[in-house]
């Protein structure tokens, strides 16, 4: 089992059971206790858990403790599935924007495999590593302050730089979507980036797996009325789609008829 798979199984087990012994986790991930000890040490650094004598305890997830690497593992298949819908909103030759976020990493992979000529603005350095393999891509990185936890550029200078461009379509990776609170996120520095992209983009598209619906992070980003549509995976229910469409939000998923 790969390390990232062990990380996710450990976090999910602790999320459900709140506490676990080394023996418990060794069985969960089918690895030695020595390997589990090393995994716990890495996960404690990320804030996902706390090591205690003989095991670990879960740290309550209020959407503020999640770190980039752990988020990248969660719901990866769903993110890959929804990225296949990018073709419904992006046309070759456009200028587009991708903000920081693990969902947009999957979007970037789709773009490289399916487009020939794009101008792409992003503050996410992981995305740049992917986009450099594009056939005829122009990649623009707005200037600012580097945050190693998110592998991204932030700050007022970054936001001001974004505002100097005219963007056809912006694809936003976010952490929460609700009818009451709209689009929300726990990344304080990323909120300003998204809001700058909202101001300078013709088309505003949220890319979010189905677990993000009816979920609220502690920072308000924008109202649902400020976006044009949401791309999501087939795990979303028909009832959930209907609920959001009653709020005049177009939800695009691979589900039949959608």
C-alpha positions in Angstrom: 0.0 0.0 0.0 1.3 3.4 -0.9 2.1 5.9 1.8 -0.7 8.3 0.7 -3.2 5.5 0.9 -2.1 4.6 4.4 -2.4 8.3 5.4 -5.9 8.5 4.2 -7.0 5.2 5.9 -5.4 6.3 9.2 -7.2 9.7 9.1 -10.5 8.2 8.1 -10.3 5.5 10.9 -9.5 8.2 13.5 -12.3 10.4 12.2 -14.7 7.6 12.8 -13.3 6.2 16.0 -11.6 9.3 17.5 -8.8 7.2 19.0 -6.7 4.1 18.0 -3.8 2.0 19.2 -0.8 1.3 17.1 -2.0 -2.3 16.8 -5.4 -1.1 15.5 -3.8 1.1 12.8 -1.3 -1.6 11.9 -4.2 -3.8 11.1 -6.1 -1.0 9.3 -3.2 -0.3 6.9 -1.7 -3.8 6.8 1.7 -2.5 7.8 4.2 -3.0 10.6 3.9 -1.0 13.8 7.2 0.7 12.9 5.7 1.9 9.6 2.6 3.1 11.4 4.8 5.1 13.9 6.5 6.9 11.0 3.2 7.6 9.3 1.7 9.1 12.6 4.7 11.3 13.0 4.1 12.8 9.5 0.4 13.2 10.0 0.9 14.9 13.4 3.0 17.5 11.6 0.1 18.2 9.3 -2.3 18.7 12.2 -4.5 15.7 11.3 -4.0 13.9 14.6 -2.2 13.9 17.9 0.2 11.1 19.0 -0.5 9.7 22.4 1.1 6.9 24.4 0.5 3.7 22.4 -1.5 5.3 19.6 -3.1 8.4 18.3 -6.2 10.6 18.7 -8.2 12.5 16.1 -8.0 16.3 15.9 -11.5 17.6 15.1 -11.7 18.8 11.5 -13.4 22.1 11.2 -12.1 22.6 7.7 -9.2 24.6 9.0 -6.7 21.9 9.8 -6.6 20.1 6.4 -3.4 20.5 4.6 -2.7 20.3 0.9 -1.2 16.8 0.7 -4.1 15.2 2.7 -6.7 17.0 0.7 -5.1 15.8 -2.5 -5.7 12.2 -1.5 -9.4 12.6 -0.4 -12.0 12.1 -3.1 -9.3 11.9 -5.8 -11.5 9.7 -8.1 -14.3 12.1 -7.9 -12.0 15.0 -8.7 -10.7 13.1 -11.7 -14.2 12.4 -12.9 -15.5 15.9 -12.6 -12.4 17.2 -14.4 -13.7 15.4 -17.6 -16.5 18.0 -17.7 -14.1 20.9 -18.2 -14.6 20.5 -22.0 -18.2 21.9 -21.4 -16.8 25.3 -20.2 -13.4 25.8 -21.7 -12.6 26.3 -25.4 -9.2 25.9 -27.0 -7.5 29.3 -27.4 -9.0 30.9 -24.4 -7.4 32.6 -21.4 -8.4 30.8 -18.3 -7.5 30.9 -14.6 -7.0 28.1 -12.0 -6.8 29.1 -8.4 -4.9 27.0 -5.8 -6.5 23.7 -4.8 -6.2 19.9 -5.3 -9.3 19.7 -7.5 -7.6 22.1 -10.0 -4.6 19.8 -10.1 -6.8 17.2 -11.7 -8.3 19.9 -14.0 -4.8 20.9 -15.1 -4.0 17.2 -16.0 -7.2 17.2 -18.1 -6.2 20.4 -19.9 -2.7 19.1 -20.8 -4.3 15.9 -22.3 -7.1 17.6 -24.2 -6.1 21.1 -25.3 -3.5 22.5 -27.7 -3.4 26.3 -27.1 -4.4 28.0 -23.9 -3.2 31.0 -21.8 -3.5 30.0 -18.2 -3.1 32.2 -15.1 -2.5 30.4 -11.8 -1.1 31.0 -8.4 -0.6 27.3 -7.8 3.0 26.1 -8.3 2.0 22.4 -8.4 -0.3 23.2 -11.3 2.6 24.9 -13.1 4.6 21.6 -13.0 1.7 19.9 -14.8 1.0 22.6 -17.3 4.5 22.8 -18.5 3.8 19.7 -20.5 1.0 21.4 -22.5 1.4 21.5 -26.2 1.3 25.3 -26.7 0.4 26.8 -23.3 1.3 30.2 -22.1 1.5 30.1 -18.3 1.2 33.3 -16.3 2.2 33.3 -12.6 1.1 36.4 -10.7 3.7 37.8 -8.3 3.3 37.6 -4.5 4.3 35.7 -1.4 4.9 32.0 -1.5 3.1 29.8 1.0 4.9 26.4 1.2 1.9 24.7 2.9 -0.3 25.4 -0.1 2.4 25.5 -2.7 0.9 28.7 -3.9 1.4 32.5 -4.3 -0.8 34.9 -2.3 -1.0 38.5 -1.2 -2.2 41.9 -2.4 0.4 42.1 -5.1 -0.8 38.8 -6.4 -4.4 39.9 -6.4 -3.5 43.2 -8.1 -1.6 41.4 -10.7 -4.6 39.1 -11.5 -6.8 42.2 -11.9 -4.6 43.4 -14.8 -5.7 40.5 -17.0 -8.9 39.8 -18.9 -9.9 36.2 -18.3 -12.4 34.2 -20.4 -13.1 31.5 -17.8 -12.0 31.0 -14.2 -12.2 27.6 -12.5 -12.4 27.9 -8.8 -11.5 25.1 -6.4 -13.3 25.7 -3.1 -14.1 24.0 0.2 -17.8 24.6 0.8 -21.0 25.2 -1.1 -24.3 25.9 0.5 -27.6 27.5 -0.5 -27.6 29.7 2.6 -23.9 30.8 2.7 -22.9 30.4 -0.9 -19.3 29.7 -1.6 -17.0 29.4 1.4 -13.4 28.4 2.2 -11.1 27.9 5.1 -8.0 29.3 3.3 -7.8 32.9 4.4 -5.2 33.9 1.8 -7.0 32.1 -1.0 -10.2 34.1 -0.6 -8.7 37.3 -1.9 -7.3 35.4 -4.9 -10.8 34.0 -5.8 -12.5 37.4 -5.3 -9.9 39.0 -7.7 -10.6 36.3 -10.3 -14.3 36.9 -9.9 -13.9 40.5 -10.8 -11.9 40.0 -13.9 -13.4 36.8 -15.4 -16.3 36.6 -17.9 -17.3 33.1 -16.9 -17.1 31.9 -13.3 -17.1 28.1 -12.8 -16.7 26.2 -9.5 -15.1 22.8 -9.6 -16.0 20.8 -6.5 -16.6 17.1 -5.7 -20.0 16.1 -4.3 -18.7 16.1 -0.7 -18.4 19.9 -0.8 -22.2 20.4 -1.2 -24.2 21.5 1.9 -20.9 22.2 3.6 -19.8 25.5 5.1 -16.2 26.7 5.8 -15.7 29.6 8.1 -14.8 32.3 5.5 -17.4 33.7 3.0 -16.1 34.0 -0.6 -19.2 34.9 -2.7 -22.9 34.3 -3.2 -24.1 31.6 -5.5 -25.5 34.3 -7.8 -22.0 35.4 -8.6 -21.0 32.1 -10.3 -22.2 30.6 -13.6 -22.1 26.9 -12.9 -20.7 24.1 -10.8 -18.9 21.1 -12.2 -19.1 18.0 -9.9 -19.0 14.2 -10.0 -21.7 11.6 -10.4 -21.9 11.0 -6.6 -24.2 14.0 -6.3 -27.8 13.0 -5.9 -30.7 14.1 -8.2 -32.3 15.7 -5.1 -29.2 17.8 -4.4 -29.0 18.9 -8.0 -32.7 19.9 -7.9 -32.1 21.8 -4.6 -29.4 24.0 -6.0 -31.1 24.5 -9.4 -34.1 25.9 -7.4 -31.6 28.5 -6.3 -30.8 29.2 -10.0 -27.4 27.4 -9.8 -26.5 25.3 -12.8 -25.0 22.0 -11.7 -23.2 19.9 -14.3 -22.4 16.3 -13.5 -21.9 13.1 -15.5 -25.3 11.8 -14.2 -27.7 10.8 -17.0 -29.5 13.8 -18.4 -27.2 16.3 -16.7 
